[in-house]
């Protein structure tokens, strides 16, 4: 019974690097295979800009609400 695997053994990662590093290496190898590694910095920059724009949109009020034009009667 000493050779039996426990649930913790099965769930333990096979490497000590953070998951992000492993995923990044996997992505790089796949991109290299299809010849797109050259485009990666541009794609990452575009993704970062899109995420930042989406995040700032979600924290700002809508323009109508910002100026008090919400369709209700003024109080």
Steps between C-alpha positions, in 0.01 A plus 500: 500500500799734531507537120140619474450858382303735718272775372765757602762318291274508196414868538857611571651690205772325305723807495597767751463797267191720531213399274531826303857414401397155381210640300720772352756242387225286349354800318842601369570151367163484326547846349849403386356191331262709296751780436323771699758568770595821318146635544478418869625833646251694284218264595584522871512880483161510328349261755634713786351818351164330443491368858587840645233671289240244608598538866476879489162482324363273770596741780372824340131589505320523169514845343122545539518421871804720544311806373172423673306396189349177626143557382354578841357824632743732677453508876 
